[in-house]
Amino acid sequence: MSDELHVIFGTGPAGCWTARALVERGVGVRAVNRSGNRPELMPAGVEMVAADVSDKARAIAAAQGATTLYQSLNPPYHQWPELFPGLQAGALAAAKATGARYVSFENLYLYDSSSVIFEDSPTRPASKKGEVRLRMALEVAAAQARGEIRAATLRSSDYYGPGVTASALSGMVFANLIAGKKAQVVGSAICPHSFAYIEDVGRAAAELGTRDEALGRVWLAPHAPARTQGEVAEETCALLGIPTAITVISPFMMRLAGLFVPAIKESVEMLYEFTEPFVVDSTRIERELGLVYTAMETGLERTIAWYRERAGA
């Protein structure tokens, strides 16, 4: 076992798969969430700690001894403006206090997506949540420029895979089809969209957190070639051995549902990602760090297996 200690703030799917990748490398891992409870996907050997990371003192205490910190926190979608800045402030305070490497999990909302997205694409958010993400990214960059932290940024498009239940490509597709219902996709079934397989995201984060040469840069996680949501649903049906069954939830229906469900209301402004092409080129991380994406068919097979197991349980 390595004498390094990697501390992960946040135990959603990204945090759990990062922990699994780090455990495979033989490094010590501590995971921090509000409850201290161990999620299903979190390896048994990972130390669990309860702390509210928005409380800087508690965040610093939870990070004691860390050689690398991972900020994979994700508050409820409709509370991003209120909660996200404070959570990041606590994580940055912990990085400054410990001197640990810092890996910032981010998404692609801050980019101009009118053309293919690269690490250095223009930052031109088209939503309130994109503006929140841009401000947070600039805070990380500024802290690094001042020499307060040593950071690597990992950005990904929408996740899919084992453990992912709150994404465009999650339960509405996999759980529905396994239950004999139609797959539901939002916005459009014919626009290309890049998805990030969650195990690839975890492996990429572990790589950035263990390689000093990755610090000081932005990286896009490995992404398979873009597919339409309709193509993904069709391939899932084929793997399940059932006829293709897809329903498209239109922007109008999303707005209507948003009148009653806050999380859906907050998703409406992001529909441009699914009604227009949203394509990622992640070849830099493959070229420079040797990380390759999981083939979509393989990712879908593993995701289906996880959802089937969950349905059986």
N, C-alpha and C positions, 0 to 999 in steps of 0.2 A: 504494500500500500504506500502510495506517495505521501510525503509530508505536507502536500498542498491541501488547502481547504477552500472549496468553492461554495459560495453562499448564493442561493437562488431566492430572490424576492418574487413571490408569486408561484402558485402551484396549479395553474391551469394546464392545458395540454402541452403548451410550449415549455413551461417550467418542468413538467414531469418528464418529457422526452429529452430535455437537456440533462436532467439528473440521470436518466438511464444511460445516456451516452457517456457521461462523466464516470459513472460507476464502472462501465466497461473498460475505461482507461485506468482504473485503479486509483482514482483520487478520492479524497474525502469530500463528502457533500452534506451541506446543511440546507434545508428548505424552510422558508419562512412564509406563513400566512396568518390571517387573523385568529383562526381557531386553534392552530397547532395540530389539527387532525390530518391524518395521512390519506391523500386521495388514492383511489384504486390503482392508478398507474404509477404511483411513486414507489420506487424500489424499497424493499424492507430495510436495507442497510443505511438509508439516508436519515440523518438526524432531523427531527421536526421541531420547529420553534414557533411559538405564537407571538406575534407582534403586529401592531399597527404601524406600517412603515411611514405613514404621514407624520408620525411622532418622531422627530429626528433623534431624540435621545434613545428611544426604543429601537429605532433602526440601527443606530451605531452599536448599541449593546448586542443586538442580534447578529451583527456582522463581525464581532470580535474574532481575530485570528484569521480572517479571510485573506486569501491571496488573489482571488477573483470574485467579483460580484456580478450577478446577472439581474437586470431589471426587466422582469417579464410580467409585471403587474398589469391588470386590466379591470378597471372598475365597470359597473353597469353602463351600458352604452349611452343611456340617456343622462348619465351623471358625469360624463367626461370633463366638461368645463369646470365643474365644481371640485372633483376629486383627483383628477390625474396630475395637475401641477403639484399638489401637496405630496402625493406619493413619490413623484420623481424627485422632489426636493429632499425628501428623507433618504432616498436611495443615493443621491449624489453626496449628501452629508456623510453617509456611511463610507462611501468610496474615498472621500477626502480624509476622513478620520483614520481609516485603515491603510491607505496607500495601495489598496488592491486594484488590480486591473478591473475595468468596468465594461460590461457588454450590455448595450442598450438594444432591447427588442423594439422595433418600430414597424409601422406598416407603410403603405404606398400612397396614403391619402394626400400627402403633401406635394406629390408630383403632378406636373402637367401630363395627362395621359392621352393627349391627342395624337401622340406618336409612340413608338416603342419605348418602354421605360428601361433606362440603364441607371447605374449608381449615380452618375453625374447629370442626369436629366434635369431640366429646369424645375424649380420648386414653385408651383403655382396652384395652390389648393382650390378646389371647386366646391368646398363645403365648410361648415362651421367646424366639424370634427377634423377636417384637414388642416384648418388654421390652428387648432389646438395642437395637433401633431407637429406642425412646422415650428411653433413657438417652443415646444419641448425639445425638438431636435436642435434648434439654435442654442438653447440653454446648455445642452451637452457639449456642443461644439465650442461655445464660449468658455466653459469651464476647462476644457482641454487646452484651448489656446492660452489660457492664463496659467497653465501648468498645474492646475489643481487636481486633475484626474488623468489617467491613461485609459482611453476609451476606444472600443471598436463598436461600430453600429451595424446591426443586422436587420435588414428590412425584408419583408415578405408580403406577398399578396394573400388572398383568402386561404386559410388553412383547410385541409381535409385530411382524414385518416383516423386511426384508432384513438378514441378519446375526444374527438372533436364533435361537439353536439350543438354548438351555437355559431354556425357559419352558413354561408349560402349553400355549400356542398356538404350537408350533414344529415340530420334526421329527416328533413323534409324529402330527401332523396332516398337514403339508404333504409331508414327505419320504415318509411312508407312502403317501399317496394317489398321489403321482407315481410311486412304485414299484409301484403296483397292489395295495397292501395296504389294510386298513381304517384309517381314522383312529382314533386312541386318545385318548379324553378322560378326565380323572380326576374322580372324585367323582360327578358327575351331568351329564347332557346337557340338563336341563330347567330349571336355575336361571339367572337372568340374572346376567351378570358383565360388568363394564366392563374393556376392554382398552385399552392405550395404544399407538398406532402409533409405532414407534421414530423415524421421521423427525420426527414432531411433537415428540417429547421433545427431540431434538437442537436443533430450531429454538427451542423454548421456552427451553432452557438458554442458547443464544446470545443470545436476547433479554434474559434476566435479567442476563447477564454484560456487557451493553453499555448498560444503562439504570440510572442511579443511582436513579431514582425507584422501581425495583423492589426496592431493597435494604430490609432490615428487615422483610420480609414472607414469609409462606408462600404458595406458589402450587401449584395442581394443574395438571399438564400437560393439554393438550387431550385429551379422551376422547370418542369417538363414543358414541351411545346404547348402553346395555347390551344385549347379545345373549346367548342361551344358547350353550353350547359346541356343542350339537346344531345350532343354526341356523347357526353359523359353519362347521361341517363340511359341512352341506348346501349352503351357498352356495359353498364351495370346490369341492365335487364338481360343482356346476352350472357353475362357471367352467372346470373341467377337462373338462366334457362326459362325465362318467361317472356311473353310478348311485350314489346315496347309500350309503356304507359306513362305519358307525361302530361302535366297540366302547367301552363304558364300563368303565374300570378302577375297581372298587369300593373303598371304604375298606378292606375286608378284604384284598383282593389287594394293596393298597399296603402294609399292615402286614406281610403275608407276605413281599413282596419286600424290605421294609426290614430283614428279618433278615439279608440278605446284602449289601445295597448301602447304605452310610452316607448317601449323598445322598437316597435314597428314604426311608430311615428319618426323616430330618430334615424331609421334606416332609409326613409324616403329620399333624403338628400344624396344618398350614396347610389341611387339607382343608375346614375350615368355609367357606373362601372359595368353594368350588365345590359344596358341598352345601346352602348357603343363599344367598340373594341377596347380591350384592356389587356395589353400584351407586354410581357416582361422578357428581357434578355439578360440572363444570369450567367453568361459565359465567363465573366471575370473570375468568379470564385472557383470555377472548374479549372480555368487556365492557370491561375496563380496558386491556388491551395489544393487543387486536385479533388475537389468535392463535386460529385456528379449527382444528378437528380435520379430519383426512383421512377422507373417507367410507370406510366399511368395505369396500365393493366395490373401490374404488381401492386401498386398502391390501392387500387380498387378492390383487389382480391383480399388484401389484409384488412381493409376497412369493412368489407362485407362480413368477413369472419368475426371481427370485433362486434359489429352490430347484431349479428346472429347470436353470439354468445350472450350479449346483453339482453336480447329479447328472451332467450331461454331462461336466463336467471330471473 
